[in-house]
Amino acid sequence: MSDKNLPIGVMDSGVGGLTVVKEIIKSLPSENIIYFGDSKRMPYGNRTEEEIVFLANEIIKFLENNKVKAILLACNTVSSQIDKLKHEVPIFGIIEAGCMAALESSESSDIGLIATVATVKSGVYDKTLKMLDRERHFVANDSRKLPQIINDQLKHKYLLDKHIHECIDPILEKGDIKELILGCSHFPIIENEIAEIYPGLKLINPASKQVKLLEEYLESNNIKNDGKGGIKEIYTTGGTKEFAETLERLHITNYKLSKVQLLKEDTVD
């Protein structure tokens, strides 16, 4: 297999990273994709930094063993630890992409951000934004439960709406926020629900910019797949039912979905 035909790896703590897969399909339809979602141990945002790095490195090892040519870290929580990860192929975090997308989309000094507890606690979005533009900053809030609800209880609208309000209302109470970064890969799955509750809020999905940066890398290294491809292999450590539901919701078709074990002994639960 030539380097051009090698797959793109995508990793996340659950189904959320399928929103990144959707962006790859839209922008790079010829690329083959291997996706790994560690649903058994999600949400990563409630774990320690040591656990996050350990699990992320195990998934990177799995993807590299499957001969990927690059890896997209769909998980914001994992991306917040990008400097601690071990990898042989290039990896693309989603946080810098999100900050770049926010600067391209907004002229406001205050930009809203919703993310996991670990991502908000790390302050990595603000640190990254300040390196790009010292005049801007994020008004952030986290949610412990919303990613899990999206992953496992997507059809429970009452629960979704309740936790969307709990996550976003405190941000809007702090100022005139016009743009909101969806700083967890699970959140774009419910973009329509968020837009319905907050029709005046511009929602920013970092995955679009992340895939654009990937495309630039592939082109500059002459490894963009220009032939037939589009094979999608999807692996999860949890149940496949929620994956099938999310794939249907995102209109992703023609995939192979498999359940796998990440660790020989499940020492991290």
C-alpha positions as CSV (number, residue, x, y, z in Angstrom):
1,M,0.0,0.0,0.0
2,S,1.4,3.4,-1.0
3,D,1.6,6.2,1.6
4,K,-1.2,8.0,-0.2
5,N,-3.6,5.0,0.4
6,L,-2.7,4.7,4.1
7,P,-5.6,5.6,6.4
8,I,-6.1,8.7,8.6
9,G,-6.4,7.8,12.2
10,V,-9.0,9.5,14.4
11,M,-9.3,9.0,18.2
12,D,-11.8,10.0,20.8
13,S,-13.2,8.9,24.2
14,G,-16.5,7.9,22.6
15,V,-18.8,8.7,19.7
16,G,-18.0,12.4,19.6
17,G,-15.1,12.2,17.2
18,L,-17.4,10.9,14.5
19,T,-18.1,14.6,14.0
20,V,-14.4,14.9,12.9
21,V,-14.9,11.8,10.6
22,K,-17.9,13.6,9.0
23,E,-15.6,16.6,8.3
24,I,-13.0,14.3,6.7
25,I,-15.6,12.7,4.5
26,K,-16.8,16.1,3.4
27,S,-13.4,17.6,2.7
28,L,-11.3,14.5,1.8
29,P,-13.8,11.9,0.5
30,S,-11.0,9.7,-1.0
31,E,-9.2,9.2,2.4
32,N,-9.5,5.9,4.2
33,I,-10.3,6.3,7.9
34,I,-9.7,4.3,11.0
35,Y,-11.6,5.5,14.0
36,F,-11.2,4.5,17.7
37,G,-13.7,5.5,20.3
38,D,-12.9,4.4,23.9
39,S,-16.6,4.5,25.1
40,K,-15.9,2.0,27.9
41,R,-13.8,4.7,29.8
42,M,-15.5,7.9,28.7
43,P,-15.8,10.7,29.7
44,Y,-12.1,11.4,29.7
45,G,-12.8,14.9,31.0
46,N,-13.5,13.5,34.5
47,R,-10.2,11.5,34.6
48,T,-6.7,12.5,35.9
49,E,-4.0,13.8,33.6
50,E,-2.1,10.5,34.1
51,E,-5.0,8.4,33.1
52,I,-5.8,10.5,30.0
53,V,-2.2,10.3,28.8
54,F,-1.9,6.6,29.4
55,L,-5.2,5.8,27.6
56,A,-4.4,8.2,24.7
57,N,-1.0,6.6,24.2
58,E,-2.6,3.1,24.1
59,I,-5.0,4.3,21.3
60,I,-2.2,6.0,19.4
61,K,-0.3,2.6,19.5
62,F,-3.4,0.8,18.2
63,L,-3.7,3.3,15.3
64,E,-0.1,3.2,14.4
65,N,-0.1,-0.6,14.4
66,N,-2.8,-0.2,11.8
67,K,-0.4,1.8,9.6
68,V,-2.1,5.2,9.7
69,K,-0.3,8.2,8.1
70,A,-1.5,10.8,10.5
71,I,-3.8,11.0,13.6
72,L,-6.4,13.5,14.5
73,L,-7.1,13.9,18.2
74,A,-10.8,14.5,18.1
75,C,-10.9,14.6,21.9
76,N,-10.3,18.1,23.4
77,T,-9.3,16.5,26.7
78,V,-6.6,14.4,25.0
79,S,-5.5,17.5,23.0
80,S,-4.9,19.4,26.2
81,Q,-2.2,16.8,26.9
82,I,-0.7,16.7,23.4
83,D,2.8,17.6,24.5
84,K,2.9,14.4,26.7
85,L,1.8,12.0,24.0
86,K,4.1,9.4,22.3
87,H,3.7,9.0,18.6
88,E,5.6,8.1,15.4
89,V,3.3,9.7,12.9
90,P,2.1,13.4,12.9
91,I,-0.7,14.1,15.3
92,F,-3.2,17.0,15.0
93,G,-4.8,18.4,18.1
94,I,-8.2,20.0,18.0
95,I,-7.6,22.9,20.5
96,E,-5.3,25.0,18.4
97,A,-7.6,24.4,15.4
98,G,-10.5,25.6,17.6
99,C,-8.7,28.8,18.6
100,M,-7.7,29.5,14.9
101,A,-11.4,28.9,13.9
102,A,-12.6,31.3,16.6
103,L,-10.2,34.1,15.5
104,E,-11.3,33.6,11.9
105,S,-15.0,33.7,12.8
106,S,-15.2,36.3,15.5
107,E,-14.2,39.9,16.1
108,S,-15.4,39.9,19.7
109,S,-13.0,40.2,22.6
110,D,-15.0,37.6,24.6
111,I,-15.7,34.2,23.0
112,G,-17.8,31.5,24.6
113,L,-16.4,28.0,25.2
114,I,-18.1,24.8,26.5
115,A,-15.9,21.8,27.2
116,T,-15.2,19.0,29.6
117,V,-14.0,19.6,33.2
118,A,-10.4,18.6,32.3
119,T,-10.2,20.9,29.3
120,V,-11.6,23.9,31.1
121,K,-9.5,23.2,34.3
122,S,-6.3,23.0,32.2
123,G,-6.8,26.5,30.8
124,V,-5.3,25.3,27.6
125,Y,-7.8,27.1,25.3
126,D,-7.0,30.5,26.9
127,K,-3.2,29.8,26.8
128,T,-3.4,28.8,23.1
129,L,-5.6,31.8,22.2
130,K,-3.2,34.2,24.0
131,M,-0.3,32.9,21.8
132,L,-2.3,33.8,18.7
133,D,-4.0,37.0,19.9
134,R,-3.4,38.6,23.3
135,E,-6.5,40.7,23.1
136,R,-9.1,37.9,23.0
137,H,-10.1,35.5,25.8
138,F,-12.6,32.7,26.4
139,V,-15.6,32.8,28.8
140,A,-15.7,29.1,29.6
141,N,-18.0,26.6,31.4
142,D,-17.7,22.8,31.7
143,S,-20.2,19.9,31.9
144,R,-19.6,16.6,33.6
145,K,-22.7,15.0,32.3
146,L,-23.5,16.3,28.9
147,P,-20.9,14.3,26.9
148,Q,-22.0,11.1,28.6
149,I,-25.7,11.9,27.8
150,I,-24.8,12.5,24.2
151,N,-22.8,9.3,24.1
152,D,-25.4,7.0,25.7
153,Q,-28.8,8.8,25.9
154,L,-28.9,10.8,22.7
155,K,-32.7,10.4,22.2
156,H,-33.6,11.7,25.7
157,K,-34.4,15.3,24.7
158,Y,-35.4,16.4,28.2
159,L,-32.0,15.4,29.6
160,L,-30.2,17.0,26.6
161,D,-32.0,20.3,26.9
162,K,-31.6,20.4,30.7
163,H,-27.9,20.0,30.6
164,I,-27.4,22.2,27.5
165,H,-29.0,25.1,29.6
166,E,-26.8,24.2,32.6
167,C,-23.7,24.3,30.5
168,I,-24.4,27.4,28.4
169,D,-26.6,29.8,30.4
170,P,-23.8,30.7,32.9
171,I,-21.6,31.8,30.0
172,L,-24.3,34.1,28.5
173,E,-24.9,35.6,31.9
174,K,-21.3,36.8,32.1
175,G,-21.5,39.1,29.0
176,D,-22.5,39.8,25.4
177,I,-21.3,36.5,24.0
178,K,-22.0,36.1,20.2
179,E,-19.9,33.0,19.4
180,L,-19.5,29.7,21.1
181,I,-16.8,27.1,20.6
182,L,-18.0,23.5,20.9
183,G,-14.9,22.5,22.8
184,C,-15.8,18.8,23.2
185,S,-16.1,16.5,20.1
186,H,-19.5,15.3,21.4
187,F,-21.1,18.7,21.3
188,P,-21.4,19.1,17.5
189,I,-23.6,16.0,17.5
190,I,-26.2,18.2,19.2
191,E,-25.5,21.3,17.2
192,N,-29.1,21.5,16.0
193,E,-30.5,21.2,19.6
194,I,-28.1,24.0,20.8
195,A,-29.1,26.2,17.8
196,E,-32.8,25.7,18.5
197,I,-32.4,26.9,22.1
198,Y,-29.9,29.7,21.3
199,P,-30.8,30.9,17.7
200,G,-28.7,34.0,18.0
201,L,-25.5,32.3,19.0
202,K,-22.9,31.4,16.3
203,L,-21.6,27.9,16.9
204,I,-18.0,27.1,16.0
205,N,-17.0,23.5,15.3
206,P,-13.2,23.1,15.6
207,A,-13.2,20.0,13.5
208,S,-13.6,22.0,10.2
209,K,-10.3,23.8,10.8
210,Q,-8.6,20.7,12.1
211,V,-9.4,18.8,8.9
212,K,-8.2,21.8,6.9
213,L,-4.8,21.7,8.6
214,L,-4.7,18.0,7.9
215,E,-5.4,18.6,4.2
216,E,-2.6,21.2,4.0
217,Y,-0.2,18.6,5.6
218,L,-1.2,15.9,3.2
219,E,-0.8,18.1,0.2
220,S,2.5,19.6,1.2
221,N,3.9,16.0,1.7
222,N,2.3,14.7,-1.5
223,I,0.4,11.9,0.4
224,K,-3.2,13.1,-0.2
225,N,-5.2,10.1,-1.5
226,D,-6.1,11.0,-5.1
227,G,-7.6,7.7,-6.0
228,K,-10.4,5.5,-4.9
229,G,-10.8,5.2,-1.1
230,G,-13.2,6.2,1.5
231,I,-13.0,3.0,3.5
232,K,-14.2,3.6,7.1
233,E,-13.2,1.2,9.9
234,I,-14.7,2.1,13.3
235,Y,-13.6,0.5,16.6
236,T,-15.1,0.9,20.0
237,T,-14.4,-0.5,23.5
238,G,-18.0,-0.1,24.5
239,G,-21.3,-1.0,23.0
240,T,-21.9,-0.6,19.3
241,K,-25.6,0.5,19.6
242,E,-24.8,4.1,20.4
243,F,-22.2,4.2,17.6
244,A,-24.7,3.0,15.1
245,E,-27.2,5.6,16.3
246,T,-24.7,8.4,16.0
247,L,-23.5,7.3,12.6
248,E,-27.0,7.3,11.4
249,R,-27.6,10.8,12.9
250,L,-24.5,12.1,11.1
251,H,-25.4,10.4,7.8
252,I,-22.2,8.4,7.8
253,T,-22.6,5.2,5.7
254,N,-20.5,2.3,4.3
255,Y,-18.5,1.5,7.4
256,K,-17.3,-1.5,9.3
257,L,-18.1,-1.3,13.1
258,S,-16.3,-3.5,15.5
259,K,-15.9,-3.9,19.3
260,V,-12.3,-4.3,20.6
261,Q,-10.4,-4.5,23.8
262,L,-7.9,-1.7,24.4
263,L,-5.9,-3.2,27.2
264,K,-5.0,-6.8,27.9
265,E,-6.2,-6.2,31.4
266,D,-8.7,-3.4,32.0
267,T,-6.7,-1.7,34.8
268,V,-8.2,1.7,34.0
269,D,-12.0,1.8,34.4
